[in-house]
């Protein structure tokens, strides 16, 4: 078999409906912004460019190099494509890759695709572009080191979020999934980092025009740098914490009521969250659900908006 | 081309192949949603859902074996859920020592694990059927009808066209690397850094080739009158059979959900 499934693609059935839906909401809002943004940037050019680049990521994920003992390093590609094409384009490209992998090859589920896109497409683009933009125009070694760090962190961030989703869904116990997944992906991330650094070095050398500092900066505002740094910091602080003392994490989530919400079916969640002054009618239940969804979507939208680059004067 | 073998579409003339792609997408997603909504241990409902898949794959003319053979792709992921057997609190069924750990299998944990596997396995089967009975361009068009943004459906339709070409190119690069590496790449004499750099150069080269190809493709499209949108000659109009299929399946899924909860009450 030519096609091998990757470890981070969560299949259907492994996430609770609530987690799957919340992930979809965040993904849809961010993708909506990405669709609008990239249309303005590239116009009708974007479809052939992104379509072919999505096929490139799919093919590049097959390139591997032997590490040791039968394991091999290979590429996820989110950080690489964000560094080379910009964050919005990277989001669309990675979304297409994950969508086609799920639709054609059942690698990753359909209902949980929102979570997979969020983990492997959106988060990796944010870290990859955010960190790299911070050093655009600096020395070559600064750029390459940042590329490596961003690539490694992007894999760790994707794994951390996937663990959290699995754990909140009641599929995997925190005490096992965090140390195991993060440990494995710390190694997988090294392969990602090595390939990404070499690829960016190769592209910069062969086509320096694609990687000019001015061009890199034009693809997104300074908000990306802050966003990338914040996520990177969260990953750096939370990963060892989650691996070392998952029990603490479990207790916090239990106290806040996250676990019961995430594992219950949506109708049970709504039943728990009736709006008091409307009484226990079907209407108040539906309203509670709508408000909850709107809050999540609104938050995601605000975060997305803050990433906007201030519009240039077009005269 | 070796990469063409990747395409999961199997052309047959069957009822399932002829259904509108929209209908098949909606049925697949609803079926998966129904599986995920089933409570742990709703064996009757899981069995009925499987019957539904079996009926659909029989009607598709692909034979019983096709879907089952391809349904194990998600199996390695079961490892992520495996340890729930030992950690979910419940009545102890069996316990044993494994090295430094004392493990005890709980009934609730085992129930959860088997249920997760069944949900995943059933869902994958329907997704396999969707990919095997629908041409990818039709699938992308169906998604467009379901209000997925036009840019995304256009990108994935495009991606599908170049998927096999670029996969073939990646395989060619790897073959060239193998042909030029007289020493086994696993050999200690070849440092890891060098191996990684070669893989990275290959990725970079593939990136540039793809980038330049997209330029050529765009120019060729302009030459043929491309104005930023795709046109299709397949209008995809819902037929009576489509409505019938979707109504039947939705009714069956509602019954399965009912059976699951009723079965629990008993």
Interface residues (C-beta under 8 A of the other chain):
Chain A: X2 X3 X5 X7 X9 X10 X11 X12 X13 X14 X15 X16 X17 X20 X31 X32 X35 X38 X39 X43 X44 X45 X46 X47 X48 X49 X50 X51 X52 X53 X54 X55 X56 X58 X59 X60 X62 X63 X64 X65 X66 X67 X68 X73 X74 X75 X80 X84 X92 X93 X95 X96 X97 X99 X100 X102 X103 X104 X105 X106 X107 X109 X110 X111 X166 X170 X171 X172 X173 X175 X176 X177 X181 X191 X194 X195 X196 X197 X198 X199 X200 X201 X202 X203 X206 X207 X210 X265
Chain B: X2 X3 X5 X6 X7 X8 X28 X29 X32 X33 X35 X36 X37 X70 X73 X74 X76 X77 X80 X81 X83 X84 X87 X88 X112 X116 X117 X118 X119 X120 X121 X122 X123 X124 X127 X128 X130 X131 X136 X139 X149 X151 X152 X154 X155 X156 X157 X158 X159 X160 X161 X162 X163 X165 X166 X167 X169 X170 X171 X173 X174 X185 X186 X192 X193 X195 X196 X197 X198 X199 X200 X201 X202 X203 X204 X205 X206 X207 X208 X210 X211 X213 X214 X217 X218 X221 X226 X227 X228
